[in-house]
């Protein structure tokens, strides 16, 4: 499998092969050859339907029967590859050559790809395209960059400050503790403090411990499973207790949650009813909802256990089996490759639940979680050993 974006005779081409055939899309117009004009390019695919947009002019290739997942599991190359003979002959129109020009602001699956020396895994013969200390967008929030003898300086809009306009003036004199995030509130010309895990108080300066985690809506815990490498991923299990009086919310997301190809197992609420969703591969998300209405937003504690035995899924609510389904009798994908990551209550600050989950769940969790057990471990997960913000003691 491969996906490539290249120049051919002045046109931009998108080529991809999902395992059965190579699809080729080409822009309607050529790119400028004067070396000073920047172009905006958007390219990608949904299943096996591709799209290509150059400076606002789009073309698309309709989907047809066939494979619809890109399975590469390789490094991501920009501008060239380590050895040109590694390039698939169908990935480019002619003999492969490295790109000559400038590239900036790459976004892959809604994630910015930092083009810096420290962020890249490797590379060769790449220089600064701007040629000055200002570079591209070094001044944040529409700040103006000026080249100085010692480097650069930024002239910031009135609501931003700092060497690169990275800090809100509302937070420049904040009383938030060192383990907190300051969030500006322009409407009230003030700020709020988001407390790191283990801290509480208006300014996050009170140390706390807890066994019951309380989530208030813009909260999350990200826990990394230390035993992931030794897990049998064809036989997964997770159990926990939760309580809430809300009808919507993501309780657990067992998976990396980075892009559409990540495996996951999720537990949450939809219309007050328990909802479990699992994806073992090829972006096939199978939602499981109890057919008989049973409210889980009554404010009482509920005990949930989800067991995955290859493609057979069992869901227990308050020790009663409420769901039992084989999501793929053909056993094409049988392992939950969740990457050792578990999210509780939501995702990192700025990442909305309805976006990360592609609409499977609508809101962050408001309520309490306790007694989390992974697989058949004899000890409960110590949630305080994770990372997160705005989680308080529900003891």
N, C-alpha and C positions, 0 to 999 in steps of 0.2 A: 504494500500500500504506500501511496505517497500523495502529497499535495505540494504544488510549486507555483510560485508567481515569478514571471520572468518577462523580459523585453524581447520582442521579435519584430524586426523590421520597423521599429518605432512604436509598435503597438504593445499593450500590456496583455499578457496571457495568464489565465488561471487554468492549471491542469491538475486533475486529481484522479486517482485510481483506488477504488475501495476493495479491489480483489477480483473484479470480473472484467472491467473495461476502463479505458482512459477517456475521461471527459475533458473537452477543451473549450474554453470561453475566451473570446478576444474583444478588447474594447473597440468601439466604433471610431474613435479618434486616436491620433498619435500623440505622444507626449512631446513637449517642447524640447528642442535640442540645443537651446541657447545656454544651458547650464546655470541659469539664474532664476528660473521659474519653478516654484514649488507646486507639486501636484498632490491632491488628496485622493487616496485609493482605499476602497473598501472591497474586500473579497471574502468569500467563504462558501459554505454549503449548509443545507438543512437536509439531513439524510443524503440522498444522492442527487438532490437538486441544487445546482450551483448558482451563484450570483457574483457580479463584478460591476463596480461603480468607480468611474474615473471622473473626478471633478463634477460630480452630480449627475452624470449620464450613465444610466444603468442598462445592463443586459442580464438575462437569466436563462438557464437551461432547465426545462421542465423535468420533473422526476419521471423515471420509467422503472419498470420492474427490475429488481436487482439488489445487490448488497448496499447497505446504507450506513455502515460504520467505518471510520478511518482508524485502522489498527496499526500504529507505527512503533511506539515505544522506543524512539530514538531521540538523539539530541536535536535541538531546533537551530537551524542555520540561517543567518541573515547575510546577504551580500555575496556568499560563496560557500564552499565546503572545503574540508581539509584535504580532500583529494577528488579532483573532478571525475576520475574514472568510477567513482562511487555513485554518480548520478545516473538514475534510470534513463535509458535512451528516449523514453516517451515523456519524460518530465520537461523537456525543452524541445524547441523546434529544430535547432541545429546542434552542432557540437557545443557542449556546455562551456561557458566562460564566466568568470567572476564579474560582478556588478561594478561599474565605475560611476560614481556619483555620490549623492548625499541621501541619507535616510534618517528620519526622526519620528518621534511620537508613535511608536508601534504599540498597538493594543491587541492582545490575543485573548479571545473569549472574555472580553470586558476587563482584562487585567493588563495594566501598563507593563511593558517590557523595558526595564531600565537599560539604556545603551551606555553603560559606563564600564571602566576598566575593572572595577571591583565586583560588579554584578554579573558580568559575563563569565561563562565557564572557561572560555578560551577564545583565541582569535589571532589574526596576524595582519599586518599591513593596513591598519585602520587608524586614521588620524582625525583631528578635530576639523569638522567641515566649516564651522563658523570662522575659525582662524583668529579669534580674539578670546579674552578671558570671559566675555559675556556668554558665549555659547548660545544655546537655544533655551529660552524660557528659564534662565537661571534665576530671574526675579519672579517670584510667585505672585498670583492674584493681580495680574496686569501691571506689575511694577515695571519701571523703565530702567534698563541697564545702561551704565556708562563705563567705558573703559578707563581705568586709572593706571598710573605708573606702577602701582603695587598690585594690580589685579583689576577689580571692578567694584562699582558701588551701585546700589539700587535706590531709586526714587520711588517711594511707595504711596499708594492711595491713602487717604487720611484714616481709613479704618484698619490699616495694616501697618506693622512695624517689624523690625528685625533686619539682619544683614541681607536677607533675601526676601523680605516681606512675607515671611512665613508665619508670623504671629499676629493674632488679633490684638488691637490696642486695648480691647476689653479684658484681655487676659495678661497683658504685660505687667500689671501690678496685682495679679490675682493672689489669693491666699491659699490656693489649692496646694496640698502637700506634695512632696516629691514623688509619691506613688500614685498620682492622680492625673487625669486629663482635664484640661480646662476647655469648656465648650462655650463659645460666645453666644449671647442672646441679644442680638442687635435691637429687637423690638422693644426691649425693656432697658437697653443700654447697660447690661449686666452680664453675668456669666454663671454657669453652674459647674460643679466639680464631679467628674465621674471617678469613683473610687476603684482602685485596683483591688484584686481579690485579697481579702484579709484586712481591709481597711474600711472604715465607715466614718460617718459624721458629715456635717455640712462642708467641711474643707478636707475631708478624708485624712484626718490626723489622729483617729482613734483605732488602735489595733484590735482586731476581733478574731475569734475562732468560732467554728460552728461544725455541727454534724448534719444539720438540716439547712439546706441552701434556699434562701428566699429570693425570687426573681421579681423585678418590678416593672418589666416591660422593655427597657433598653439595657437588659442584662445579658450576660452569657458566661459560660465556663467552657474552655477548651482543654480537654484532658487528653494526654498522650499515653497510650497503653504501653507500659514498659515491657510487656510480655508478647507483643504483637508478633515478633519473629518466630515464636514457638507455637503460635496458635494453629489449630486445625480449622482453616477458614471454610471448609465445607460443612462444618457443624458449629454454628455460632449460637450464642445465647446471651440475652441481656434481660435483667429484671430491675425494677425500681418502684418506689412509692412516690405518688404525687398527689397534691391537692390544689384545687383552684375553684374560683367561682366565675371564670371566664369561659365563653363558648368556643373561642378560637385560640390557638397557640401551638408553637413547636416545643415539645418537651425534650426530644432527643434527636440528634442527627449523627448517626454512626457512619462516618466517612469524611473524606477530606473536604468536600464541598467546594472544590476549586473550578472544575469545568464539567461539561455535560457527560464526559466519559467516565467519571468517578463512580465506583460502586458505592451504595449506601443502604442503610436500614434506618428508617425514620419512624418516630412515634409522636403523635400530637393529637390535637382536637380540631374537629370540623363540625360546626353547628352543635357543639356540646357532646358529640359522639366520638369515641376513640377511633383513631385512624392510624393504620400502619401501612407504610409504603416501603417496598424493597426493590432494589435494582442490582442484579448480579452481573450485568454486562450488556453491551450494545445499546445502552440508553433506553432499555425497556423498563419503565417504572410501573410496578404493579401495585395499585392502591387496594387495601383491604379494609372494609368498613363493616362493622357488625350490622346485619340486616334488621335486627330488632332494636328499636330506639332505646338506648340506655344512657341517660345523662351522666356525664363524668364531670360536670361543672357545678356540682351541688355543694362544694366546700368540704366534702368528706375526703378522707384519705382513700386512695385506690392503689392496688398492687397489680402491676402489669409485668408479664413475662412474655418475651418473644423468642421462639426457638426456630432456628433454621437448620434443617437437615437436608443438605444439598438444595433441591428446589422445593422441598416440602416445608411449609411455614405453619407453625402453630402459634396462636395468640391466646394467652390466658388473662382474664380480668378478674381480680379478686378470687384467684385460684379456680375459676371456672373456664373451661375451654370454650371460647366464643368464635374462634375462626380456625379452620384447618383447610389448607388449600395447597395443591401442587401447582406452582406458577409456571412450570415448563416441563411437561411429561417427557419431552425429548432430551432433557438433561444437557442442553447446549452449554449453559453456564451454570456452575454448581458451587462456586466459591464466593464468599463475601470479602473481596479485597478492599477493605475499608481504610487501609493505610495506617492503622493504629490511632486514628483520630476520632474523638467523640466530642460533639458539641452539645451543651445543655442550655436550653432556654432561648437560644438564638445564635447569632454569629458576631464576628468582630464589629466594632463600632463603625458605622457607615455602610455596612452590608445588610440590606433589607431581606427579611425572611422570604417574602413573596417573590423576590428576584432570584435569590440563591436557590430556592427550591422549585423554581419555574412554576409557581402558582399552586404547588401541592399543599402548602400551608400559607396562611395569610399574615399571621402576626407573631411577634415574640411572645414568649410564655410569661404569664403573670401568675405566680403561685409559689409552691414549695416542692422541693424534691429531696428525697433521702433514700438511704439503703440501696445504693446502686451496686449491682454485682455483674461482672462480665464473665461469660462462659461458665465454668464450674469452679471459679476461684473461691477459696475458703474465706477470703477477706473482702470486705466492701471497698469500693473505690473511695479514696480520700479526695473528695472534690477540692479541698483547699490546696492540694498539690498541683492543681491545674493553673491556668492563667485565665484572666477575665476581668470584667468590670461590673460595678453596680450590683453585686451580689451580697446580700446581707444575711445575718444570722436569723434563722427561722426556728431556733431551738425553743 
